[in-house]
Amino acid sequence: MTDIELLIAEGAHRLFADLGARTTVEMMERGEWPATAWTQLVDSGFLDVLMASGTEQETGHWSQAFPVLHAAGLHCVPLPVGEPIIAKALASKAGLGAATGLLTFVHAGPELRAEFRGDRLVLTGHVNAVPWARFAVGMVLSAKIDDATVLALVNLQGPTIELRDGRNAADEPRDAVILKEVEASNWTHLTPDRADDLLNFGALARSAMLVGAAESALSLALQYAGERRQFGRALSQFQAIQQMLAMLAGEVTAAKTVTRAAFDAAAPEPRPFDVAVAKIRAGRAAGLAASIAHQVHGAIGFAAEHNLQLRTRRLWSWRSEDGAESDWAERLGRTAIEGGGASFWRYLTAEQAARKGLEV
């Protein structure tokens, strides 16, 4: 990590350790908006980490976004972090303008119909599980129109928009947004190579948060295994427990390594192959972290008063969001099949060589 990234990491850990306090978590899970905590987050400037700082940059430095997103997952911050970072960067890059307040994003499915009426983009239908929609002022979405893809900014506080409350297993808002003849505030066409920007950006951000939460679950399991005694000795002295924790440590380290590499290689933008590998490995580590940490803790880990369930509920939720590992594995498989074995191997070696400044 560079000196700047180390400073960002230190600042993010200090801030998010406070914002992840039980009082803030409990307030959010009751459906209350922690306004003071949100103001602290906005004032920190971390939500602008991907905003372009120069004329040649389309987004900011992804390597500097990793410590922010990782720390948010590590401390289980009960506030939108990845969503406004991604939404603001996408809106800025596409020239959609900026909104004052929380921006979220979603990749719209076939349930949302988009059509042009002159130079206006009109949206009708619904999108499900929009993160933090009830608290957001705007939503960045991508939608299909025939063979084209558009990126649009939508005002979520308009009279022709209806919200239906929804939550994931972590009790984070995932609301259904129903649009009735809603005109986008601004929109732009995406070129074919940019059509999956929103999906790639979201999956990479989610991978970093998954890794952070998995690390936190591992830390809690290690601490509990060292403190809890059974049959006259600590759990950590039992070979079966040692083996499980060692396996989990390996999976978490592997997931963090490939995710960190994906962020470092995102210059200027995330590479689909790297995103797929990161989300697959982060999802695998998340499933194992939840399973092993609860096995080590036993029933106490499920208690509402225990911090472990705050981690594992997010692991279970985030694992399936922005594409589960099965979805990303299918994408990798199709890439290999369409290109053929030899072509796919050349693609892999060319990627590695490019990173090392070599010629293939």
C-alpha atoms as one frame of an Amber mdcrd trajectory, in Angstrom:
protein
   0.000   0.000   0.000   1.152   3.533  -0.743   1.507   6.159   1.980  -1.764
   7.763   0.864  -3.583   4.430   1.025  -2.198   3.782   4.512  -3.451   7.187
   5.678  -6.871   6.488   4.162  -6.980   3.078   5.852  -6.071   4.523   9.259
  -8.664   7.284   8.975 -11.380   4.908   7.759 -10.748   2.450  10.601 -10.924
   5.202  13.208 -14.156   6.607  11.803 -15.910   3.324  11.083 -15.032   1.866
  14.477 -17.204   4.641  15.932 -19.938   4.482  13.277 -20.243   0.704  13.728
 -21.158   1.090  17.397 -24.077  -1.010  18.665 -26.201   2.079  19.303 -25.967
   3.104  15.640 -26.675  -0.448  14.460 -29.715  -0.766  16.710 -31.043   2.625
  15.580 -30.832   1.605  11.914 -32.375  -1.809  12.534 -35.340  -0.074  14.197
 -35.834   1.818  10.947 -34.454   5.128  12.216 -31.992   7.152  10.167 -28.802
   7.902  12.204 -28.455  11.464  10.963 -25.460  12.352  13.145 -23.487   9.295
  11.991 -24.381  10.026   8.349 -23.169  13.620   8.671 -19.867  12.347  10.061
 -19.505   9.983   7.113 -20.274  12.683   4.546 -17.940  15.192   6.205 -15.102
  12.632   6.199 -14.890  12.830   2.398 -14.583   9.042   2.056 -17.703   8.891
  -0.114 -15.825  10.937  -2.746 -12.897   8.526  -2.954 -13.775   7.498  -6.537
 -14.522  10.985  -7.815 -12.127  11.944 -10.606  -9.452  14.385  -9.497  -7.954
  15.141 -12.911  -9.092  15.748 -16.471  -7.630  12.446 -17.708  -9.301  10.361
 -15.020 -12.732   8.842 -15.568 -12.965   7.820 -11.920 -10.668   8.178  -8.937
  -8.077   5.667  -7.847  -9.696   2.321  -7.079  -6.703   1.290  -4.983  -7.612
   4.132  -2.606 -11.229   2.975  -2.437 -10.278  -0.495  -1.181  -9.319   0.532
   2.394 -12.553   2.526   2.747 -14.827  -0.300   1.600 -12.826  -2.941   3.460
 -13.050  -0.960   6.720 -16.807  -0.468   6.244 -17.249  -4.247   6.043 -14.823
  -4.939   8.884 -16.734  -2.684  11.283 -20.199  -3.547   9.909 -21.095   0.110
   9.434 -24.930   0.309   9.320 -24.876   3.087   6.720 -24.638   3.183   2.927
 -20.969   3.336   1.956 -20.407   1.393  -1.254 -23.644   2.607  -2.842 -23.005
   6.381  -2.702 -19.329   5.910  -3.626 -20.296   3.988  -6.785 -23.361   6.098
  -7.659 -21.473   9.398  -7.372 -18.564   8.091  -9.458 -20.864   6.753 -12.182
 -22.956   9.918 -12.302 -19.843  12.077 -12.503 -18.184   9.934 -15.169 -21.326
   9.905 -17.321 -21.931  13.629 -16.919 -25.273  13.140 -15.180 -24.647  15.905
 -12.694 -24.514  15.729  -8.920 -27.255  15.492  -6.327 -27.112  16.857  -2.805
 -27.850  13.950  -0.507 -27.631  10.185  -0.654 -27.367   8.560  -4.087 -27.906
   4.835  -4.583 -27.771   2.634  -7.683 -29.380  -0.424  -9.241 -29.114  -2.468
 -12.427 -32.707  -2.561 -13.707 -34.200  -5.802 -14.987 -36.960  -6.481 -17.531
 -39.598  -5.313 -15.038 -38.632  -1.712 -15.845 -39.576  -0.358 -19.277 -37.505
   2.517 -20.647 -38.514   4.469 -23.749 -37.539   7.639 -25.533 -40.078  10.393
 -26.097 -38.198  12.874 -28.170 -35.085  13.677 -26.162 -36.722  12.554 -22.906
 -36.166   9.190 -21.226 -39.339   7.903 -19.547 -39.329   4.969 -17.118 -42.282
   2.788 -16.129 -42.331  -0.390 -14.054 -40.418  -1.417 -10.974 -36.994  -2.402
  -9.680 -36.584  -4.593  -6.622 -34.155  -4.536  -3.722 -32.785  -1.032  -4.282
 -30.263  -0.386  -1.485 -31.247   2.396   0.927 -33.897   3.764  -1.446 -36.146
   5.105   1.339 -33.368   7.404   2.535 -31.943   8.361  -0.885 -32.671  11.492
  -2.891 -31.673   9.916  -6.189 -30.911   6.637  -7.928 -28.448   5.887 -10.715
 -29.707   3.010 -12.833 -28.798   1.231 -16.034 -31.555  -0.051 -18.305 -31.906
  -1.702 -21.695 -33.654  -0.050 -24.640 -33.686  -2.474 -27.552 -30.005  -3.330
 -28.068 -28.710  -0.233 -26.294 -27.970   0.469 -22.643 -28.607   3.793 -20.934
 -27.415   5.164 -17.620 -29.931   7.439 -15.944 -30.277   9.567 -12.830 -33.744
   9.385 -11.253 -35.198  11.624  -8.549 -36.582   9.272  -5.878 -38.668  11.965
  -4.205 -40.976  12.673  -7.132 -44.787  12.273  -6.906 -44.957   9.409  -9.424
 -42.584   7.166  -7.477 -43.762   4.671  -4.883 -41.509   2.853  -2.422 -42.273
  -0.480  -0.800 -40.141  -1.322   2.209 -37.871  -4.319   2.011 -34.851  -5.536
   3.950 -32.078  -8.047   3.550 -30.983 -10.474   6.264 -28.761  -7.773   7.743
 -31.815  -5.504   8.212 -30.424  -3.075   5.639 -33.065  -1.347   3.464 -33.583
  -3.068   0.106 -36.732  -1.376  -1.146 -38.862  -1.917  -4.218 -39.149   1.245
  -6.334 -42.246   1.587  -8.514 -42.025   4.175 -11.294 -45.042   5.510 -13.153
 -44.148   7.515 -16.234 -41.065   8.930 -14.514 -38.798  11.163 -16.563 -35.109
  10.693 -15.815 -33.392  13.801 -14.447 -30.532  13.126 -16.847 -29.320  10.209
 -18.930 -26.663   9.063 -21.358 -26.023   6.171 -23.729 -23.423   3.619 -22.649
 -21.119   2.115 -25.252 -21.137  -1.713 -25.444 -17.877  -1.976 -23.511 -19.420
   0.183 -20.745 -22.781  -1.558 -20.499 -21.733  -3.606 -17.449 -20.005  -0.749
 -15.603 -22.650  -0.593 -12.902 -22.562  -4.348 -12.308 -18.757  -4.491 -12.270
 -18.407  -1.466  -9.992 -20.989  -2.775  -7.537 -19.568  -6.315  -7.406 -16.025
  -5.105  -6.784 -17.146  -2.788  -3.971 -19.205  -5.584  -2.433 -16.209  -7.942
  -2.582 -14.110  -5.591  -0.460 -16.898  -5.270   2.110 -17.346  -9.059   2.193
 -13.640  -9.538   2.835 -13.768  -7.039   5.692 -16.766  -8.719   7.330 -15.185
 -12.169   6.883 -11.987 -10.954   8.547 -14.031  -9.620  11.442 -15.861 -12.952
  11.855 -12.515 -14.779  11.824 -11.134 -12.422  14.473 -14.146 -13.012  16.727
 -13.823 -16.779  16.294 -10.113 -16.714  17.149 -10.759 -14.611  20.230 -13.600
 -16.824  21.448 -11.631 -20.024  20.822  -8.817 -18.666  22.965 -11.105 -17.619
  25.828 -13.738 -20.389  25.969 -12.707 -23.465  27.937 -14.159 -26.947  27.546
 -13.038 -30.134  29.298 -10.384 -28.170  31.123  -8.694 -26.512  28.143  -9.280
 -23.711  25.658 -11.174 -24.496  22.456  -8.133 -23.319  20.503  -6.189 -26.323
  21.841  -8.487 -28.836  20.128  -7.085 -30.046  16.820 -10.460 -29.964  15.051
 -10.962 -26.303  16.016  -7.418 -25.451  14.938  -7.998 -27.076  11.555 -11.259
 -25.200  10.947  -9.751 -21.851  11.903  -6.663 -22.463   9.785  -8.838 -23.321
   6.779 -10.902 -20.169   7.294  -7.783 -18.010   7.658  -6.503 -19.364   4.341
  -9.768 -18.651   2.529 -10.031 -15.122   3.928  -6.416 -14.376   2.997  -6.939
 -15.687  -0.545 -10.119 -13.609  -0.947  -8.421 -10.466   0.349  -5.415 -11.016
  -1.928  -7.407 -11.362  -5.157  -9.781  -8.542  -4.209  -6.907  -6.215  -3.382
  -5.267  -7.183  -6.687  -8.502  -6.388  -8.570  -8.592  -2.910  -7.022  -4.915
  -2.311  -7.765  -5.357  -3.417 -11.399  -8.424  -1.197 -11.912  -6.553   1.488
 -13.791  -8.502   3.307 -14.936 -11.493   0.942 -14.537 -12.171  -2.513 -13.032
 -11.490  -5.426 -15.372 -14.407  -7.866 -15.717 -12.171 -10.911 -15.229 -10.697
  -9.482 -12.004 -14.139  -8.517 -10.724 -15.473 -12.017 -11.358 -12.589 -13.704
  -9.548 -12.827 -11.286  -6.609 -16.582 -11.752  -6.160 -16.306 -15.536  -6.442
 -13.522 -15.816  -3.867 -15.091 -13.235  -1.540 -18.417 -15.098  -1.686 -16.727
 -18.417  -0.952 -14.859 -16.920   2.016 -18.089 -15.334   3.280 -19.948 -18.650
   3.317 -17.105 -20.411   5.106 -16.629 -17.563   7.599 -20.286 -17.630   8.625
 -20.304 -21.412   8.949 -17.051 -21.873  10.877 -17.451 -18.829  13.130 -20.860
 -20.062  14.275 -19.579 -23.598  14.779 -16.814 -22.265  17.034 -19.175 -20.014
  18.998 -22.053 -22.450  19.294 -25.509 -21.091  20.081 -24.247 -17.882  21.689
 -23.144 -16.495  18.326 -26.777 -16.268  17.197 -27.861 -14.179  20.195 -29.009
 -10.657  19.357 -26.577  -9.292  21.960 -23.562 -10.953  20.328 -21.474  -9.163
  17.719 -20.977 -12.260  15.569 -24.502 -12.250  14.168 -23.977  -8.666  12.970
 -21.124  -9.957  10.815 -22.689 -13.169   9.565 -26.019 -11.576   8.637 -24.097
  -9.197   6.392 -22.026 -12.032   4.968 -25.182 -13.951   4.062 -26.797 -10.853
   2.537 -23.866  -9.331   0.640 -22.801 -12.698  -0.751 -25.850 -12.794  -3.038
 -25.940  -9.072  -3.875 -24.352  -7.630  -7.038 -24.263 -11.160  -8.432 -23.662
 -14.329  -6.427 -20.490 -16.314  -7.045 -22.486 -18.744  -9.183 -23.480 -15.868
 -11.500 -19.906 -14.674 -11.845 -18.612 -18.228 -12.330 -21.074 -18.614 -15.204
 -19.741 -15.405 -16.763 -16.178 -16.707 -16.542 -17.240 -20.032 -18.029 -18.973
 -18.382 -20.965 -15.920 -16.218 -21.639 -13.729 -19.317 -21.773 -16.164 -21.260
 -23.968 -16.757 -18.420 -26.429 -13.048 -17.758 -26.885 -11.875 -21.355 -26.799
  -9.206 -22.768 -24.516  -6.227 -21.341 -26.401  -7.780 -17.887 -26.678  -8.729
 -17.833 -23.001  -5.194 -18.836 -21.990  -3.722 -16.051 -24.126  -6.158 -13.648
 -22.460  -4.996 -14.736 -19.007  -1.283 -14.525 -19.810  -1.677 -11.217 -21.637
  -3.408  -9.734 -18.588  -0.605 -10.868 -16.297   2.084  -9.686 -18.701   0.448
  -6.276 -19.080   0.523  -5.799 -15.319   4.237  -6.623 -15.254   5.051  -4.474
 -18.286   6.027  -7.457 -20.451   5.266  -8.347 -24.064   3.421 -11.540 -25.014
